[in-house]
Amino acid sequence: MDKVIKSDDDWRAQLDDTQYQVCRLKGTERPFSGEYHLKGEPGLYHCVCCDAPLFDTDTQFDAGCGWPSYYQPVSEDAINTSEDYSHGMHRTEVLCARCDAHLGHVFPDGPPPTGLRYCINSVCLRLEPRG
């Protein structure tokens, strides 16, 4: 996978204000406000910044937290993780492996088969329905 590297000005031109705030500045959207917080039609969620496939609706579940949640990414190399100590907490940040966009966080309280909950901001995603 080719790495996508753009200047800050290029990201600002490509993304709307909310997408830029979350994806490039590590912000978050309000819970229950995102387009994908509930599972919709079947398909693949792609990164809004670089179009890399990230999550499949088959792995999406309602965690009740207000953000789209998945128990695994589409592949191990679709995402990267990083330790996050912001806001007085220790969490594991989830990043797009292709463009380093901040997507959300992963927690060890998800369902089988992985036991993980990838808690992802809707504004970071674009759903491509199955055809």
Secondary structure by P-SEA (a helix, b strand, c coil): cbbbbbcaaaaaaaccaaaaacccccccccccccccccccccccccccccccccccccccccccccccccccccccccbbbbbbccccbbbbbbbcccccccccccccccccccccccccccccccccccc
